């Protein structure tokens, strides 16, 4: 499959033309609000290293968490009940994005959340499209996640944890909110053993695009999640 070079117009080739596997589709373009919203609505997202040009992907298969299939072990649930965590939403979006970029991860070096990416998603948050879930312990931000909400789906971008299980607490709150708002799915892009333990599973890109189309027929609620 060819990799397409984007120009100044915020348009993409069809997602089904991406490579199999990781799904590289296109290179170039920018991270403008218009382009990012179009990308996600068409099953495409940016992901690249600081030294690379902007790369756009649509994996096949795609990893999703269906809210009704979420699983958390009894041991983890017992721990979280005793953790003293406090959950907030959309009160520290910039701090969550920054922490996701700066928190070291096992088996990874560096980050794909470049300053340019941070600025772009903060702009999406200011426009009511991107949201964060924040976990506090003793008044300190110790974990969280962020992503985009469009229609009845959530595109999870990244999470971080400074203490054990803090990111799990954020994921639990996201799933609970997704269930209350009748989200069709939470898109996590790629399957990992860590995510698989929560019930994340893969579907084909073809099925994903059909599900995405149905989910996006529902209106996007561009409001703060603080009181949800």
HELIX and SHEET records of a PDB file:
HELIX    1   1 UNK A   15  UNK A   17  5                                   3    
HELIX    2   2 UNK A   33  UNK A   41  1                                   9    
HELIX    3   3 UNK A   67  UNK A   69  5                                   3    
HELIX    4   4 UNK A   74  UNK A   81  1                                   8    
HELIX    5   5 UNK A   93  UNK A  102  1                                  10    
HELIX    6   6 UNK A  115  UNK A  126  1                                  12    
HELIX    7   7 UNK A  166  UNK A  180  1                                  15    
HELIX    8   8 UNK A  193  UNK A  196  1                                   4    
HELIX    9   9 UNK A  205  UNK A  215  1                                  11    
SHEET    1   A 4 UNK A   4  UNK A   6  0                                        
SHEET    2   A 4 UNK A  24  UNK A  28  1                                        
SHEET    3   A 4 UNK A  55  UNK A  57 -1                                        
SHEET    4   A 4 UNK A  45  UNK A  46 -1                                        
SHEET    1   B 7 UNK A  86  UNK A  89  0                                        
SHEET    2   B 7 UNK A 130  UNK A 137 -1                                        
SHEET    3   B 7 UNK A 140  UNK A 150 -1                                        
SHEET    4   B 7 UNK A 153  UNK A 161 -1                                        
SHEET    5   B 7 UNK A 185  UNK A 189  1                                        
SHEET    6   B 7 UNK A  62  UNK A  65 -1                                        
SHEET    7   B 7 UNK A 201  UNK A 203 -1                                        
END                                                                             
